[in-house]
Amino acid sequence: MSEHTRAILLTACPDQPGVIARVSGFLADRAVNILEADQHTDPDERAFYMRLELDHSASNLNAASFDEAFAEIAGALSMTWRVDWRTKPKRLGVLVTKEGHCLADLIYRCASGEIDAQIPVVISNHESLKTAADSAGIPFRCIPVTKDNKAEAEREIDAVLTDHACDAVVLARYMQIMSPWFISRWQGRAINIHHSFLPAFAGARPYHQAHARGVKLIGATAHYVTEDLDQGPIIEQLTARVGHRDTVDDLIRKGRDLERVVLAEAVRNHVDNRVLISGNKTVVFD
């Protein structure tokens, strides 16, 4: 079995009897083998979610024929669904400003195969991280952003991402607030990372504020970007203990370590089609 005969099917529908039976029966009738299955029922939302990893090497199904055939079952079950036929690695456009720790980590993980994706372009509103992109052989575009050119800059960013056939965009410490226009263009495909103090210690120098308050726990959150600033559906979070001996620099260092790991895990889950968005929550299949 090659990668080109594998696919991922993600579904969401109202919870009801027979969903698994109907979907698995549909696949079996078409000689599609289920390699891995995971499901989740949300009793509060009365919703049912499922992720299936498939081997279609013995089937004559393709993207067009599958969509046409599966639409009947999906309609009967009031189901939303998507299939990733995994014909090529995902392409991630990365937006950065001046902090390079998340960018460097993503470059390494994608190049080493830890994340099954490619980074075809890095875009920044500063020149600071051009060397990091250049050293990895990744095209770098600097698109300055001011309060007067923000709309124009975002359209240029969108054009660059489109020109490089990006499937998703990662805001790897990109210190700009994206407009509703940009967010709608990349809805469900834009991932952001930030410290987990919010809504406490908002604004500049959050670790200095946290240190002054003597916090004992710091963290990082990766989420999908929405119009509600830093409040989109959460994909991954991680925390670390800090103590009275930790300096501000210690908090910043530990925070950056958390951001690297959390962003990488969120990107990996997105790329591997393990995330379903449900309102302002996510179902993340392990």
N, C-alpha and C positions, 0 to 999 in steps of 0.2 A: 504494500500500500504506500503510495507516494503522498506528499503533501497536497498535490493537486487533485486528489480524490477524497479529500477531507473537507467538511463544511461544518459550520456552527449555526444552529437554529436557536433563536431566542424568541420566546413567546410570552405574552401577557394577556390575560382575559379574566372575566368574572369567574369566581370559584364556582364550580358546578361538577356534577358527576360525569365521568366518562372522558375527560379531556385527555388524559394519558393514553387511554385505550384507543381513542379516535386518531390521535397523532401517530402513535406507534403503529397502528394498523395501516394507516396511509403509507408510512415509510416501508413497512414490511411488504405490502402489496407491490411496491416498486423496487424491491431488492436493495433497499438502503439499510445498512447495518448501523445500529446505535452503539457507538463505542463507549460513550459516557453520558450519564443522565443525572441531572440535578433539578430539584424543584422546591418551591417555597410557597406556602399559603399564608396570606396576611388576613387574619380574622377580622381586624378592624376595618380594612378596606374591602373585605370579601373578594379578594383578588388572588389569582393563581399565576405563578411565574415559573417558567421552565427554560432550562438550557440543555440542549442536546448536541453532543459531538458526533458527527456522522461520517461513515465511509460509504461513498456512492460509487465505488469502483465497479461494482457489478450492475449498476443501474444506467439507464440511458437518459436520466434526468440531467438537465442543465438549468441555468438560472431562469431562462424564459419559461421553459416547460414546467419547472417546479412552481414558479409564481402562479401560473395559470391554473395548475391542478390544485395547489394548496389553498387558493383563494376561496374555494367553496367551503372547505372545512373551517377556515378562519372566519368567514362570514357567519356561519352557523353558530360558532362559539363566541361571537363578538370579540374576536382576538386581534390584537396587534402583533406584528411579527417582523423579523428580519433574518436574512441568511447571509453569512459571510462565507464565500466559496474558497477563501484562503488561497487565491491564485498568486498572490505576491505580498511581500511585507508591507505593512502600513507605512505611510510617509508622514512624518511629524514635522511641521514647521515650529520652530522654537523662538519665542520672543523673550528678550532679555534687556536689562538696563546696564547696571555696572557690577552687580554681584554675580560671580561666575561659578559658584560652587555647584549649583543645580545643573547648569549647562554642562560643566565638565563631567559630572556624574552620568548624565543622560548620554553624552557622546560615548563614554566608555561602555556603558551597558548595551547600547545599540550596536556598537562596533564589535563587542565581544559575543553578541548573540544572547545576552541575558534578557534583553527585550527584543522581541521579533519585529523590529521596525527600523526604518532608515530616517536620517535627518537630512533632507535635501537643501535646507536653507536655515540660516540663523538671521533674525531681524532684530535690530536694536535702535533705540533712540539716542544712543551714544556710540562712540568709536571704541570704548574701553575694551570690549571683548572680541574685537576683530582678530587679534592674534590667536586666541583660543580656537576660533572657527577655522582660521587659515591653517593652523597646525594640524587640524583634523581633516583638511581637504574639503571643508564644507563652505559653500558660497555664503558670503556675509553681506547684508544690506543694512546700511545706516539710514534710517528715516527719522529725522528730528521731529519732535512733537512740541508744539507750543499751544497756548490757549487760542491763538488766532488761526492755526492751520490744522487743528486736531481732526476735523472731518476729512480734509484732504489727505492727511497722513494715514488715517485709517483705511481710506479707499486704496491708497497705494499699498499698504500692508496686505490688504485683502487681494489685490491684484498679484502681488508677489507670491503669496501662498497659493493662489489659483494657478499661476504660471508654473509653479513647481509641483503641481498635482498633489497638494497636501491633503491627507484624509482628516487630519486633526491638527489643532494648534495648542502648544503647551506654553503657558505663561510662567517661565522659569525665573521668578523674581523680576517680572516686568512691571515697573512701578508707574503704570498708567491705568486710569479707569477707562474701560472700554465703553463705547456708546451703545445705546439700544440697537442701532443699525448693525454694528459689527457683531454684537451678541446674537442677534436674530440670524445673521448669515452663518454663524458657527454654533448654533444651539445644539447642545448635546455632544459637541466635538471640541470644545475649548476647556482646558483643564488649568486650574490655578493652584498655587501653593501659598500659604501664609502661616504665620505663627498663630497659635490657638488661644491667645489671650483675649481676642475679640469676644464681646464688645468692650471688655476692660482694656485699659492701656492702649487706646486707639491713637493714631497719629504717629508722630515722629518719636524715635528712641524708645520703643516699647520695652526693650530689655532693661534700659535704665530705669524706667518707671516700675517695672516688675521687681528689680533689685531693691529699689527704694522701699517697696512695700513688703519685702521679705518673703516673696512667693516661694513655695516649696515644690511646685510642679510646673513644668513648662511643656509645650507641645507644638505640633505642627498639624495642619489640616490641608488636604488636597480635595478639591471639589470642582464640579462643573461651574462654569461662569454663567451667571444670570444677571438680570438688571438690578437685583438686590445685592449690593456690594458685599462680597465675601460671605454670602449666605446661600449659595447655590447647593444643590444636592451633594452631600459628602460622599467621597469615594473611599478615602483612607485617612486615619488619624493615628498618631503615636505620641506618647508622653515620656518624660524622664524626670526623675527626682533631682532636685537641687537642694543645697544646704547653705547654712549660714557662712561657710568658708568660701563659697563660690563668689567670684568677682563678676562684674558686668561682662568682662571678656569671656569668662567661663560660661555664662549664660548664653552669650552670642554663639560661642563655639558649639555648645551642645545643641542649641537651636538649629544651627546650620546642618549639623549631623542628622537631626531629625527630619529636616526639610528634604535632604537628599533621599533618604530612605522612603519617606512617605510619598514624595512625588514619583519616584521610580516605581513604587508598588501601584500607585494609582494609574500611571501610564501603562504599566504591564497589564493590569486588569482591563483597562479600556481596549488595548490592542488585542488582547486575547478574547474579547467579547464576553467578559464575565460580569458586565454591569448593565442592569436595567434601571432606567429612571422611572420613578413612580411619584408624580407630583414633585414635592421638594425633598424626597427621600430616594435612596437607591437600594436595590437588591444586588449584592455583590456575591456571586457564586465563587466559593473557594476552589 
